[in-house]
Amino acid sequence: MQMLKKGYFGDFGGRFVPELLMPPLIELEEAMGRIMPSPIFQQELGRIMADFVGRPTPLYHCQGLSEMLGRNIWLKREDLAHTGAHKVNNTMGQALLAKHMGKPRLIAETGAGQHGVATATAAAMLGLECVVYMGSIDVKRQSHNVRRMKLLGAEVRPVESGTKTLKDAINAALRDWIAEQRTTHYCLGSVTGAHPFPLLVRDLQAVIGREAKRQFMEKMGGKLPYMIVACVGGGSNAIGAFHEFVPHGEVRLVGVEAAGTGELGCYHSATLTKGEHGVLHGALTKLLQDKHGQVEPSHSVAAGLDYPGVGPEHAGLQAAGRAEYYCVNDTQALNAFQVLCRTEGIIPALESSHALAWVLDNAESIPRGEHVIINLSGRGDKDLDIIEEVLGI
Amino acid sequence: MTKSRLEQKIREANEAGRKALIPYLPAGYPDKERFWKELSALDKSGADIIEIGVPFSDPVADGPVVERASLQCLEAGVTLDWILAELKKRKGGFKAGIVLMGYYNPFYKYGLDRLAADAAEAGVTGFIVPDLPMEESEDMTKALAARGLDLIPLVGLNTSEERMKLYADNARGYVYFVSVLGTTGERTSLPEEIAGRLAVAKRVFDVPLALGFGISRPEQLTTFGDTIDAVVFGSSLIKHLDQGGDSAGFMARWK
């Protein structure tokens, strides 16, 4: 029986799903192995990434921030990828895979709406049908992205059950997939869920770290950066940024979670920092839960980080001591958001602002003059309603 | 290994010329007190096995009726500790076999060895865990087997014969055959392909076959003849209670 277990990162991962979902997961795993390495698929994906997504995205040295902090701050500009976030790397890959698998329909779940927009974009570009599940609370706080999805031809289905946020949207998408698996690919949005999703999404996002490493080494004469920092909700932009550097033990990998309001007893999304071993949405990972194993609601001002679970590979990297995870609260993130706007002329997503905030607030712990790459996972246009409300701007 | 008590219950019903009846009710539904009255009524009204739902915050395989009922139970403060403690008080009080059905995380969090010990002491005979396919079930199977408890496998319309054979190697109690590609809940009709898949399952498994998901009327079963040995109903029972009916009245329609 042990031989049957697949998709583990140390103690974390696996496939904890209803038996009805095992055949489509096995079908997907088989398709990943057969279709994705083929030259036809790779050439097509390469073309899409270059001409449609706009890769490689730049690696930008922040003059103002670097002078302010006395450390060299670099931004990997995923906010400049088509649709405004790293999410499109994953959805274009999965949509193309679905098309090669003969599946005409994509479903997705979304929190901040970036993954929904990216899936709707990929579906439109490749001629696939698209349905996006979104918690009704997120539908309200990310209305800009809901309108974008509709323009792109996707159907947005608000989810009213549970906490009405991302985790409930995932439940709804899984139910749809159980029923419609013969025609449908579930375009999962992060490095979460049952095997092979954490591997599939990681492999599609690893382009971030590959490019960043090449770009940094070219600019710095073959040198590696001191540290890579990325925000972690489900963890796809962070794994994408980390993966290429995992074998380079001298490069510090720092993931930054959302501490919510930061007040004692309030909900947050700091799964790796404050969660415990548990099973949700198909994987054994770290989880926010009560003493009875019920999943706790999460909170963050950044909807994309508002998730009580985390990708199992992050839990594995943490347990192995290869990556470090910290958390910052809403106020710190909002402060960092404003700093980047004013010093660099870049409006970052509130998710990415968490990574930035950790560097701003912990710069003293980084040796002076060292080089830090922050993955700027997305742009902040989608968050303007929240920003206006919270900061009164 | 001795024959499972759950298997015995189903075989006894079959020998009496009928399908075994397996009602499902979430623990603490419709409220914490009435639940135990309904459970006794189900037991007295001909239930051969009773599946007690252990509520979970994220019931992925459940349709709207069971989901709503489960979340209502959670809000009323139902926990696995409460279920086991209350069952322990009533140990020996039920003719029917008692099975706990719930998602993996509350069981995992409770601790599998402790769960098996406490469940056995509370008179539980088996478990159904919808999000625990065979690939991940080794730890729980071992813990339960040490206390003589069964882990009931679920299979469905899309389960290949090869996978069914792997399940058959460890199957005890009965096999839960999911009748639809979907979540729990009543359906007006069942898919035509069921009969063929049930025939495969019948050939592969030595333990009895129970058909569940989407079943609300005895007429739905007439075409399956001897391929199924038991029938599970959940959503239709919950709806019946919601509409002011009682368990005895519900069970009467299946006799």
Interface residues (C-beta under 8 A of the other chain):
Chain A: M1 Q2 L4 K5 K6 G14 R15 F16 V17 P18 E19 L20 M22 P23 S161 G162 K167 D168 N171 L174 R175 I178 A179 Q181 R182 H277 G278 V279 L280 H281 G282 L287 Q289 K291 H292 G293 Q294 V295
Chain B: F56 S57 D58 P59 V60 A61 G63 E67 L71 L74 T79 L80 D81 Y103 Y104 N105 P106 F107 Y108 K109 Y110 P130 D131 L132 P133 M134 E135 E136 S137 E138 P153 L154 V155 G156 L157 N158 T159 S160 R163 L166 V178 V180 L181 G182 T183
